[in-house]
Amino acid sequence: MCDDSVDEWILYKDREEWKDLSPIEQDDGPNAVVAIAYSEKFKDVYDYFRAILQKGEKSERALLLTADAIELNPANYTVWQYRRTILRHLNKDLREELAYTRRVIEGNYKNYQVWHHRKLIVEWLGDASQEFRFTEIILSEDPKNYHAWQHRQWILKTFRLFDGELEFVNDLIEEDVRNNSAWNQRYFVISETTGFTEDIINREIDYALKSIKKVQKNESSWNYLRGVIENSDVPLCKFTYAITVCREFYSNGSKSSHLLLFLVNVIEDEIEHGIGNISDKLDEGIKILDSLINDHDPIRREYWKYLQKRLSFKAASKQQNGDAGGDGERLRA
């Protein structure tokens, strides 16, 4: 990026090739509450940008001017929009523009306007062949970059290029199991391809549980497990395999708040569906919530107390209806 000083910079007002154009100063009104102290370079560039915009000039020099304006303020929507107008008018090489956007993005990873510009250029080209490698490079520097993930998802969905994406995401999760963006991408890919069929749900539950076994306090894995289960019409209490594994975690000493909440949700669902003895289930749930309140997650004690009240209410309602509980059929899922 260029230095904002004017020592080695020739102002547009001092360039012979721009003498034909009168700069237009920014009008902040007669009583600006807080006047921004623009540098001389910034003021000069944008005064001339406003001039070409008013004139409607679509030339090579105008294109170069937009690059200077973008360098000074990459978030300026109007400059990007006018740059696209010039590109179209001059029939410029859009692959050169992709190279330009890469340079801008590498200095401004989290700037929406440049990512939007790149998306439109790819759309005009009708060719996304460079985008996977490009987003991989950005994500290697910033694994949770929202714009890079959004761009990648747009490419996948628009051009239907899902082959190999699950493997890519799996590698990222193996590298960092806490990368919630990678977990989100896995969910996105399945939603857009196979969908959450019964076989896929069983596969993904197994995948999530294996991840949880490695790092039991990782919220991303637990959220993914819940998201997968919620894609089924089967109630939570019927997912025997997941429940058995989670109870084993608990028996082996794991007291992750995510695990304990999952078990409370299972107990609540078992009460609703009449699985087991209601009083025993209620006692178990209250005990787990007490441990969250007093030992494992006291910061959220009010929430855990709320869950205790809710659990007690559901148990009482079930008992009043004369359903003391029984053994319901469970699934392998």
N, C-alpha and C positions, 0 to 999 in steps of 0.2 A: 504493500500500500504506500502511496506517495505521502511525503511529509506535508503537513498543512502550512508550513512556512512559505514565504514568497521569495526566499533567497535565490533559489534555483528555478523558480516558477515564473514564466512570463504571463502576466495577466492578460486576459482576453482583450481588455481595453487598450493594451499596448501592442497587440498583434495586427500587422498590416492587413492580413487576409480577413480581419473582422471589422475593419474600419467602416464598411458599408452598413453595419447594423448598429442601431442605437439600443443600448441596454435598458432594461425596464427594472427599476428598483422595486423591492417588495414593499407593499403598502400595508402597514400594520395599523393604519388609522392615526388620527391626531393625538389620541390619548391612550397609547398602549400601556397596559397595567404593568407588565414586566417585559421590557425590551430585551431581546436576546442579543448577546454580544457576538455577532457573527464575525469570523475572521475575514480579513480582506479577500483572501482567496475564495472562500465560500460565497461571499457576497458577489464577487465578480462572476464566478461561474453561474450562479443561479440568476443573476441579472441578465446574462446572455441566454440562458436557457429559456427564461420567460419571453425573451425577444423572439427566439426562433419558434417558440410555441405559438405566440400570437401571430407571427407571420405565416405559420404553417409550412416552414421550410423542412424539406425532407432530402437532405444531402449528406455526402460523406462527412463533411465537417460537423454537421448537426449530430450525426451518429457518434463521432468522437467526443463531442461535447456532452452527450448523455453519459458516456463512460466516465468522464471527469465528475459529472454531477452525482453519479451512482457511487463513485469512490468516496465522495464527501458525505453522502447520505444514502446508503444502500436500501433504506426503508421507504424511500419516496416513491409512492405508487405512480404518480403522474409521469415521472421520468421513465420508469419501466414501460408504462403503457405507450408513451410516445416513441420510445426506442423500438418497440414492436411495430408501430406504424411505419417507421423509417425502414426497418428491415424488410417489411413486405413491399414497400414502394421501390426500394433499390434492388429487390430480388437477391438479397445477400445469401451467401453460403451459410445455411443454418447449422452445419456441423462446426463451422468456426464459431458460431454463437454458442453452441454447446460447450466448446472449449473455454470460451469466455465466462460462461456461467459457472463452470467448474472452478475457475480461479477466484471468482467472487465468493462462491459458497465456501471455499477452503479458508477464506478469511472472515466469513460470516455464517457459521454453521446454523445459527438459529434465526436467520432472517427469513420471514415468510415470503416477501416479495420476490426474492431471487429464486426460491424454490418454485413459486408459482410461474415465474417466467420460464424456467427450465421445463416445467410440465407442458406449457403451451408450445414450446419449441419442439419437444418430442412429439406432441400431438400433430403439429404441422408436418413433421417429417414422416410420421406413421411408422417410426422405427425406434424400438426401445432396446436395441442390442447393447448399448453402452451402459444402460442404467443399473443393471444388477451389480456389475463390478464397481461402478461409481458409488452406489449406496453402501456397498460392502466396505469401501475405503473410508467413507465418512463414519460408518458405524464402528469401524475398528478404532477410530479416534474418540468417538462419542456414542457408546453402545445404546444409549437411551434417547438419541436425538429424534424428537417427535416428527420433525419435518422429513427426515430421511425415511423413517418408517412409513409415514403417510404417502410419500412419493413412491416407495416400493410397493405398497399395497395398491396404489392406483395403477401402476404398471402391471402388476399381477392380474388385477381384475379386468383392466381394459384390454390387454393383449392376450389374456388367458395363458400365461406362462408359468404355471404352477409346478411344473416338473422340477424336482430337486429342492423345492423350497422347504419341505419338512426336514430334509437332511441338513440344510443350512441352519435352520432354527435349532435343530437338535444339537448341532455343534456349538452354537452360542450358549445354549442352556448347560451343556457339559462344561463349557468354559467358565460360566458364571450362573449358577443355579438361581441367583437372586435377580437376574435380569428380567424384570416384569414385562419389559417391552417384547422380549423374545417369547415369553409365555403367551402374551397377547397375540403375537404373530402366529403362533401355532394354532390358537383357537380360530383366528381369522382364516387360515389356510384350510382347515378342516371344514369350517362353515361354508366356504366357497367351493369346495370340491366334493368330497364324499358325503358331507353332512354327518350328523351325529346319529348314525344307525346304532342298533343294539351292539353289533360287533365292534364298531368304532368306540362306542362308549366304554365297553369293557376294556378295550386296548388302552384307551387314554386314562382310565382309572388306574390301571396297572402301572402305566408310565408315571403318573403323578405320585402314586404311593411309593414307587422306587426312589423317586426324587426326594420325597418327604423323609424316607428312611435315612437318606444321606445327611440331610439338614432339616431337622424336625421343627425348627423355629422360623423357617422360611415362609413368609406370608404368600409369596407369589405361587408356590406349589399348592398351598391350601386353597387359594382363590381359584386356581385352575381346576382342582378337584371338584370344588363346589359348582363351578360353571358347567363342567361336563355332566355332573349328576342332574343339574337343573334342566338339561336338554332332554331328559327322559320323562315319560309319563308315569314312570314307576315312582312311588313315594320313597323318600330317603331310607326309611326303616327296612325296606326290602333289599337294600344293597348289602347282602350278607358278607361278600368278600371284603369290601372296603371297611365295613364295621368290624369284622374279625381282625383285620390287620391293625386298625386303629386301637382296638381294645388291647391287642398285643403290645403296641407301643406304650400304652398306659400302664399295663402290668409290668413292663420292663423298666418303668421308672420315668418315662417321658412325661413332663408336665408343661409342655408348650401350651400357651393360651389358645393357640389355633386348634390344637388337638382337643383340648378340654371343651372348647365351644362346640366343636363338631360332635363330640360325644353327647353334650347337652341337647343339641338339635336332634340327634338320633333318638335320645330318650323321649323328648317331647313328641316326636313323630310316632314312636312306639306306643305312647299313651293314647294318642289320637286314633291309632289303628288297632287298639286293643291287643297289643303284643306284650305278653308277660303280665305280671301282677302290678297293678297300678300303684299301690302303696310302696312296693319295693322300688319301682322305677322312680317314683317321686323322691324317695329317700336318697337314691343314687344320684339323681340330678342335683338335689339340694346340696349334697356333700361335695360334689364337684364344683358347684358355684361358690360354696363357702371357701374352698381352697383357692379359688380365683380372687375372692374378696380379701382374704387374709394373707395369702402367701404369694401367689403367682402373678397377679395383675391388679394390685390394689388401686392403681390410678383410675381404673374404670369401675370402681366398686359400685357406683350408682347404677351403672348399666347391668352389672351382674345381679344386683338386688332386684332390678326390674324383671330380669329373666326368672328369678326365683318366684316372684309374684305371679308371673304369667304361667309358669309351670304348675304352680299350686292351683291356680284357677282352672287350668285345663284338666288337671287330675280330679279336682272336686266336681267339675261339670260331668266328667265321664262317670264318676261314681254315682252321682245323683241320677244318672240315666240308667243305672243298674248294670253297667258293663264293668265287671271287675277285672277284665283282661283275660286273654287267652293266647294261644299260639297261632299266629298268622303264618301263612306260607311265605317263604323268602326266596329271593332270586340269587343266582350266581353273580349278577352284575355288581 
